[in-house]
Amino acid sequence: MAMNGNVMRWKPGKRGHYEGYYIAFNHPESGRGYWIRYSMVAPTDTDRESFAQVWFMRTNRAAEPRNRALRTTFPIDSLRTTTGPFTLEIDSNRLAMDGCSGRLTDAAGEVAWKLDFKALLPGIKPTPEWGARMATCYIEPHPLLRLTGTISEGGTETRIDGWLGEQAHVFGARHSQRWHWAECKHLGAQGRAFTGVAAWPKLPGPPRSITSLFLELGDGRRLLKNTTLNLFKARTAHSPNAWEFDGEYGLQRLHGTIAPHREDLIGVTYHDPSGQPIYCYHSELADLTLSYFTRSSRSGAWKLDEEISAPSSSAFEYGCFEPLEGIPLLLD
C-alpha cells in the first residue's frame, strides 16, 4: 500500500490535473512545526504550461518571524519519478519512501533539509480514488513516521531527532470548494495516530460534506471509516477558528475538535488546473481533543473509552475560495 499510494497518477500530456506530496511533522515541546510539499499542476488550458513546485513552510514560536514560507516553481521537465522503488525528483529536490531532501532560497536566505523516514504504521487510503474525478483523492502512504535528520535555515541547523509526523499524497481534477484537514501523533502513547479530512466537493443536490476519520490507538482499538457510505455519516462544520466533527459508525464513535492559534496560521495560495486560486491556512501547532466511544450493540448507550487532549500538538488546515481577513498570505 505504501509504495502504490505514492505512485504518481499524472502522465505527461494529461491536462486538468494537480498532484501533491507533503511531509508534516512537529515538536510541541519546542513550539516548532514543519510542512514540506512537492507538487505539480497540469493546467486545463493548453495555452498554459504545466509546472512543478517545491514548498517549505515552518512555524517556530521562538523565532522572528514566527512563520516562514518559501516556494520555487520549476518547468515540468524537471519532474522525474520512478516506481520501483518510488522516487520523485524536482530539480535537485527529492522524495522517496525512506526520506526526503531539498534546498530553496528566497530574499531572507536559504533553507535546506535532509530527513530520513522510519515507518511506524502501514499505509491507509482515507478517501477512494473516485474522488479524484470530481475533486481530490487523499492517500497516506505513511500515516505515522519517525523523522531524523537536519533542517538548515539561514546558517542555523536544527536537529530533527525522532520527531513524529506523516507523509501523504493528494491528486485530482481540482481542489474541493472548502475543506478541513488535521493530523496528530502525540496522543499519549507510542504507536498512536489520528488523521481526519472533511471536504465539500461539487456534488449533485444541496451542499454536502464528506468526512474520513482515522484513529489508531495502538492496542487493538482502531477506527478507519472510508467507504463511500461512511464518508457521509459524520457531522462536521467548516470554520477557520476550529474544526469540530462527530462521527458515529455502528459500534464506534469519534468526536473531536482541533483549534489553531491564529498567530500560527500560515496562509498560502494554491491554483487549480483551471487557474482558480484557492486559499489554504495551515498550522502545525493546533490544540486537539478527541473522545472515543464504543457500545455493545447498535441500540446500546455510548460508553466513553478514552478522552485525549493534545495542546499545541496537532496539524490543522482550512481551505476556501475566499482569503481570510487579518491573516497574511505568505505565498500568493
TAWO-V302579 format. One line per field, one symbol per residue. phi: phi as a letter, one per 30 degrees, with the letter a starting at -180 (. if undefined). A space follows every 50 residues. Layout:
phi->???
This chain:
phi->.ddddcedddbejdcibbabbbbbabbedcibabbcbcbbbceddddcdd abbbbbbbbbdccbddcbbbabcbdddddbbbcbddbbbbhccbbbdcla alabbbddkcbbbbbccbdcbddbbdbddddddcabcbbcdbdbbccbkb bcbhicccdcbidcaabbbbaldadddbabbaaacccjadicabbbbbbb ddbeidebccbbbbbccibjdbbbcbdedddcddcbbcaddacbbbccbi cbbbcabbbddedcdccbccbdedjddbccbbbcbdcbbbbccbbdadcd ddcddabbbbdhbcdbbbbacbdddicdddbc
